[in-house]
Amino acid sequence: MFNALRDRDYLNFLRRRPCSFCGFPKTDAHHAIKRLRGLSEAGLGMKGPDYLAIPLCRKCHDELHNGKLTPSREELLEICTINLICHIQELKTPSLTQKINAGREENPGGMKG
């Protein structure tokens, strides 16, 4: 039985990204399984791995499903790859909050002079 890779953090990352086609800032993660069939073992009616999802606004999502938006398989793979690279980079780059907290851990008593 196929067990697709699930990653809630990655899907949340995608939801913070702009739409892959129009740039609208509010998106959902869309599993692009139909056009990427063969890259995952998901069958009809099943979601593929979360890592093959892309950020889409509601309008573009609807247009994709009704055939008005027809990206090629190559375009979808490029979008998936770019998002994965950006996600990995975000994981490797500490946020400002993480940097501040790390500084506090190194100097728990605060500055003394």
BAVOKE-172774 format. One record per residue (C-alpha): residue number from 1; residue in three letters; z, x, y. Coordinates in Angstrom, 1 decimal, m for minus. Example, Ala and Ser with C-alpha at 12.3 -4.5 7.8 and 13.67 -1.06 7.14 Angstrom:
  num  residuo      pz      px      py
    1      Ala     7.8    12.3    m4.5
    2      Ser     7.1    13.7    m1.1
//
This chain:
  num  residuo      pz      px      py
    1      Met     0.0     0.0     0.0
    2      Phe    m0.9     1.3     3.4
    3      Asn     2.0     2.1     5.8
    4      Ala     0.6     2.5     9.3
    5      Leu     2.3     5.0    11.5
    6      Arg     4.5     3.1    14.0
    7      Asp     5.9     4.7    17.1
    8      Arg     7.7     2.4    19.6
    9      Asp     8.1     5.3    22.1
   10      Tyr     4.3     5.9    22.1
   11      Leu     3.5     2.3    22.6
   12      Asn     5.9     2.2    25.6
   13      Phe     4.2     5.3    26.9
   14      Leu     0.8     3.5    26.7
   15      Arg     2.2     0.5    28.5
   16      Arg     3.0     2.7    31.5
   17      Arg    m0.6     4.0    31.6
   18      Pro    m3.4     2.3    33.6
   19      Cys    m6.1     0.3    31.9
   20      Ser    m8.5     2.6    30.1
   21      Phe   m11.5     0.7    31.6
   22      Cys   m10.7    m0.7    35.0
   23      Gly    m7.5     1.3    36.0
   24      Phe    m5.3    m1.8    36.5
   25      Pro    m1.7    m0.6    36.4
   26      Lys    m0.2    m3.3    34.1
   27      Thr    m1.3    m2.9    30.5
   28      Asp    m0.5    m3.6    26.9
   29      Ala    m1.2    m1.3    24.0
   30      His    m4.3    m2.5    22.1
   31      His    m4.9    m1.4    18.5
   32      Ala    m8.6    m0.5    18.5
   33      Ile    m8.9    m0.9    14.7
   34      Lys   m12.3    m2.8    14.4
   35      Arg   m14.3     0.0    16.2
   36      Leu   m12.3     2.8    14.6
   37      Arg   m12.4     1.4    11.1
   38      Gly   m12.5     4.3     8.6
   39      Leu   m10.1     6.5    10.6
   40      Ser    m7.1     4.5     9.2
   41      Glu    m6.6     2.7     6.0
   42      Ala    m5.8    m0.6     7.7
   43      Gly    m7.7    m3.5     6.3
   44      Leu    m8.9    m6.7     8.0
   45      Gly    m6.1    m8.4     9.9
   46      Met    m3.9    m5.3     9.9
   47      Lys    m3.0    m3.1    12.8
   48      Gly    m3.9     0.6    12.5
   49      Pro    m1.6     3.4    13.4
   50      Asp     0.0     3.2    16.9
   51      Tyr    m1.7     6.5    17.7
   52      Leu    m5.1     4.8    17.6
   53      Ala    m4.0     2.3    20.3
   54      Ile    m5.2     2.3    23.9
   55      Pro    m3.8     0.9    27.2
   56      Leu    m5.7    m2.2    28.3
   57      Cys    m5.1    m4.8    31.0
   58      Arg    m5.2    m8.5    29.9
   59      Lys    m8.7    m9.0    31.4
   60      Cys   m10.3    m6.0    29.7
   61      His    m8.4    m6.9    26.5
   62      Asp   m10.0   m10.4    26.5
   63      Glu   m13.4    m8.9    27.4
   64      Leu   m13.2    m6.5    24.5
   65      His   m12.4    m9.3    22.1
   66      Asn   m15.2   m11.6    23.3
   67      Gly   m17.8    m8.9    23.3
   68      Lys   m18.3    m8.4    27.1
   69      Leu   m16.8    m4.9    26.9
   70      Thr   m18.3    m2.8    24.2
   71      Pro   m17.1     0.8    24.3
   72      Ser   m18.6     3.1    21.7
   73      Arg   m16.5     4.5    18.9
   74      Glu   m16.8     7.9    20.6
   75      Glu   m15.4     6.5    23.9
   76      Leu   m12.4     5.0    22.1
   77      Leu   m11.7     8.2    20.2
   78      Glu   m11.8    10.1    23.5
   79      Ile    m9.4     7.6    25.1
   80      Cys    m7.0     7.9    22.2
   81      Thr    m7.2    11.7    22.3
   82      Ile    m6.5    11.9    26.0
   83      Asn    m3.5     9.5    25.7
   84      Leu    m2.1    11.6    22.8
   85      Ile    m2.4    14.8    24.8
   86      Cys    m0.8    13.2    27.9
   87      His     2.0    11.9    25.7
   88      Ile     2.6    15.3    24.1
   89      Gln     2.6    16.9    27.5
   90      Glu     5.2    14.3    28.8
   91      Leu     7.4    15.1    25.8
   92      Lys     7.2    18.8    26.4
   93      Thr     7.9    18.5    30.2
   94      Pro    11.5    17.6    31.0
   95      Ser    11.9    14.9    33.6
   96      Leu    13.8    15.5    36.8
   97      Thr    16.8    13.6    35.3
   98      Gln    16.8    15.8    32.3
   99      Lys    16.7    18.9    34.5
  100      Ile    19.6    17.7    36.6
  101      Asn    21.6    16.8    33.5
  102      Ala    20.9    20.2    32.0
  103      Gly    22.1    21.9    35.1
  104      Arg    25.3    19.9    34.9
  105      Glu    25.9    21.0    31.3
  106      Glu    25.4    24.7    32.3
  107      Asn    27.8    24.3    35.2
  108      Pro    30.3    21.5    34.3
  109      Gly    32.8    22.4    37.0
  110      Gly    30.2    22.2    39.8
  111      Met    29.6    24.9    42.3
  112      Lys    32.6    27.0    43.3
  113      Gly    32.6    29.4    46.1
//
